[in-house]
Amino acid sequence: RACLRVIRHNIALLNVQERCRVIPGDVHAVLPRLKREGAKFSTLLADPPYGEETAKKILLEISMCDIVDHPAVFILEHSKQDKLPERLNDLKLLRFKQYGDTAVSFYEL
């Protein structure tokens, strides 16, 4: 996909390839696999399909999944229609930005 090429290109431009891992796929399948692998991350980004309260479900999964090095930041792209909590378990909303129909929420863990 074009977006993956852009992400990988930007990582290369920043010369941080050794510190980044791009994992395309369905977050509901990827998170359990990463947990089994014992993976740990300080920054996570998710851009799931909009609708069906997907963003809320992913927040809950991230808050309960042991793949985070604390402190960490979780960046979630979602519909501006989604009403996400300011706090959920260890997640605390740091910043919210809206771009047309799209919103981006930044959470601290």
C-alpha positions in Angstrom: 0.0 0.0 0.0 1.1 3.5 -0.7 0.8 4.6 2.9 3.2 1.9 4.0 5.7 3.1 1.4 5.4 6.6 2.7 5.9 5.5 6.4 9.0 3.4 5.5 10.4 6.3 3.4 9.9 8.7 6.3 11.6 6.3 8.7 14.6 6.1 6.3 14.7 9.9 5.9 14.9 10.2 9.7 17.5 7.4 9.8 15.7 5.5 12.5 15.3 2.2 10.8 17.0 0.4 13.7 14.4 1.8 16.2 11.2 1.3 14.1 9.1 -1.7 13.2 6.2 -1.3 10.7 3.6 -4.0 11.2 0.8 -3.9 8.7 -2.3 -6.0 9.5 -5.4 -6.2 11.5 -4.7 -4.9 15.0 -6.9 -7.6 16.6 -4.7 -10.3 15.1 -1.4 -8.4 15.4 -1.6 -7.5 19.1 -2.0 -11.1 20.4 0.9 -12.2 18.2 3.1 -9.4 19.5 2.2 -10.3 23.1 3.2 -13.9 22.5 6.5 -12.8 21.0 7.2 -10.6 24.0 7.5 -7.5 21.9 7.7 -4.1 23.7 7.2 -0.7 22.1 7.4 2.9 23.3 5.4 4.4 20.5 2.4 2.7 18.8 0.3 4.0 15.9 -3.0 2.5 14.7 -5.1 3.6 11.7 -8.0 1.2 11.8 -11.1 1.3 9.6 -13.7 3.7 10.8 -17.0 2.6 12.3 -18.4 -0.1 14.6 -16.6 1.5 17.6 -13.3 0.0 16.3 -11.3 2.9 17.9 -12.8 2.2 21.4 -12.1 -1.6 21.0 -8.5 -0.9 20.1 -8.0 1.4 23.0 -9.3 -1.3 25.4 -7.0 -3.9 23.8 -4.0 -1.6 24.0 -4.7 -0.8 27.6 -4.8 -4.5 28.5 -2.0 -5.8 26.2 1.4 -6.1 27.6 3.4 -4.8 24.7 4.2 -1.4 26.0 7.5 -0.1 27.5 6.5 2.6 30.0 6.3 5.5 29.4 4.8 5.1 26.0 2.6 7.0 23.5 -0.2 5.5 21.5 -1.4 7.4 18.5 -4.9 6.5 17.2 -6.4 7.8 14.0 -10.2 7.6 14.0 -13.4 9.2 12.9 -14.2 12.6 14.5 -17.6 11.0 15.3 -15.9 8.6 17.8 -16.3 9.7 21.4 -13.2 8.3 23.1 -12.5 8.5 26.8 -10.0 10.8 28.4 -8.8 7.9 30.6 -9.0 4.1 30.2 -7.0 1.9 32.5 -3.4 3.2 32.1 -4.2 5.3 29.0 -4.5 9.1 29.5 -5.4 11.4 26.6 -2.6 13.9 26.0 -3.8 15.6 22.8 -6.7 15.5 20.3 -6.5 16.9 16.8 -9.2 17.0 14.1 -8.6 17.2 10.4 -11.9 17.3 8.5 -13.7 14.0 9.2 -10.6 12.5 10.7 -9.4 12.8 14.3 -6.1 11.8 15.9 -5.9 11.0 19.6 -2.6 10.9 21.4 -2.6 8.8 24.6 0.1 8.3 27.2 0.7 5.0 28.9 
